[in-house]
Amino acid sequence: MAEFVIEGRTRTKGKVRPGGNKNAAFPTVAAALLTSEPVTLRNLPDIDDVRTLLAMVEGLGVEVTRSDRHTATLRAGVLRGTRPDPELLRKIHVLGLAALGAEYRHEDGELRLTAPRLRGADILLDEASVTATENVVLAAVRAEGITVLRNAASEPHVQDLCALLVQMGARIDGIGSNVLTIYGGATLHGADFTLGPDFMEVGSFVVLAAVTEGDVVIEGVRRDDLRMALGVFARLGITAEMRGENLAVSGAAPLVIQADLGDAIPKVDDGPWPAFPADLMSVALVAATQADGTVLFHEKMYESRLFFVDRLIGMGARVVLCDPHRALVHGPARLRGEPGGIPSPDIRAGIALLIAALCADGQTVIRSIEQIDRGYEDIEGKLLALGARITRRP
């Protein structure tokens, strides 16, 4: 167990480069197992979850070569059998595979899945699940015939998976949309693929720069990944400008929330891509605590994501938690540090509390930072390079 000690009220300045998209690492590693030829994945984030994943596939018999911290070449031979985590085989994922011809049964408290022969099908997902979409796409490229996947998720990491499969020889139409057409049966070959930047990390640095009155350039971003996020941030008064592949964020001007038509209180809500991402709700809420005005946050997709706001309230934020899905924020509030320590309950809440600590008066201790480490590679190193005062200690 480790913790961060943060001294707040330091203006951030400089350049930072986000890591690769963690959520793209998992399905692209799985895609590499569909061919016996080597697949090289670049810009992999060097975090525990990815290292664990690579160790897992090595346990299946895959040869994994690391040329550096962010590059791995996978060569799949004859894979050994394994028992999949039942939590990864929720009903929606199994039904998508079953539509392609996979068979499943419950036996001795376990879910057993077999796929003697897969055939293309017309599939409508009952929700735009990222994992369900990725599972069906991976199966469909090896199935016989054509698969049409409707209500598919279209997040950047889903697009990265599809782009890799196309580079490997698959044919997939509709990438980036909610209807994917996968032409199965192609022989897949090796590839050399670079994962896109983690747009969640980009969004976190945007908010960090804004609330610390910073002047930060975020390098190597993808404009299309950020259109909705930057639109929402602009409604909170955040100024960000694309300069080629870089994003410049200035926090020199005070943050002012833009009211809706008729001077109505605006609302920020999340939804499936391309709506505002659920994983950026927490950092957007922190930004709102430092902006002049009132805004309602409506977390539509997940339970309990807003429960971290009691920690912000303890730091001086003016937030009313209306119910598990809605929080009303009135700013600006001058936050104060929490030297006695606050826990980091998960990745999203953890990075939000870290950003809050960096713009608060005094010292804050954040515990259980392994949660933050799961999603952010060398976060304190990047923050130190921007001028933040942060120390990691056991």
Phi, psi and omega in degrees: 000137179225170180214158174257140170248119186241131170260119187276182177061043173244130182285129180272146181201138176134199182242148179213146178241124180289156175284176177289159183291110180302320183289345173272337182297317186296308180290330180289326173297318178297320180297327180296341180278355183274359178222153176273352178277156183292139175238122179258127179247125181247159181065030173290134176291138181270077181231163185303318183300320180288319177298320177296318179300314180295324176295324179296315182289330173299324177294340176274356180105009180276135175277120181242123178242126179256113177276334172201183185297337187244011183226133177221138174249126183247134176230110183271130173255230175274114185282142175276152179293158180209164174256109182291152177295121182299336178292338179276351183248053177293164190307314184299324180289319181294319182295324177297317178290324179298325179296337178270356178114000177291150180243141179219151178207155176265130182213124180055040177078006180242154175263119180253126186240128176229151182219076181296327180203126180253138179232145179300154182206165174262114190239133173245114177285140181281352168208153183280067183281131178297309184295319178298317178299313181297318180298314182294318180298315180298321179286321186293330180292340178257357180280164175275131176090195188256136174245130173250119182250114183256153186058037179284148171291151183226023179302160180306326180289329173293319178297321177298317178301312181297320180297320177297314181298322177296319177297331179278354176118358179282162173241120181225123177258150175088017181300130183095353178251182180264006174232115180251135173246117184248123179265106187279172172093354181289147174280121183270145181233183182290169182201165175231110192231140178249122178292149178286166179291154179282106184291339174291320177292321177301312180300323179295319179289329175300311181294318179305312181297320184294316186277347177256016181054042188271178176221091192235137174249121179261117189268149171067047179260165176250118184305315185295336178285346192243000190301310181290318181299315181293328176296317178292316179300324179297325178292340176268002177094009182276130180259120179220140185227128175284132175231088187067238178264010179248154179238118181261128182239127179242129177252023183292321182273147178299146178279131179227125180285133179276120178288155175284174181307136182078019180062028179284153178294125181285164180231138172246119177228160183252173179182176177299151181305137013265024174291174180298129187291139178301327184288351177256000181298319185295317181287327176296323179295320176298318178301320182294331179294341182255005182254151181278113179137186182235140180213145178258127175259129181238103178274102187269341195260333187225150174277147168069006181292337184265001185291348178287348185294340177298331176291321177293320178299319177297336178271359177110000179290147178260093184228134173250116177276101185290320179194181183301347185243352185226139177221133179258124183246131176236121183231177003272153177235137177276111183281150176241148182294165178236079183294339178288344175103139174227146181278157173256099188290330179200180185300311188290313178295324181298313181290328178294316179293326177297316179294319178300319180296325182288340177252007181268161174283135174084198187260143175228138173250126177247123183260174178055043187284357173300335175296317178293320180300334180296333184243348186229115180283127175048050185297322181290327177297317179293320180292320178299322179294338178267001177098002179290155177253100185216140181226136174263133177216154178290000000 
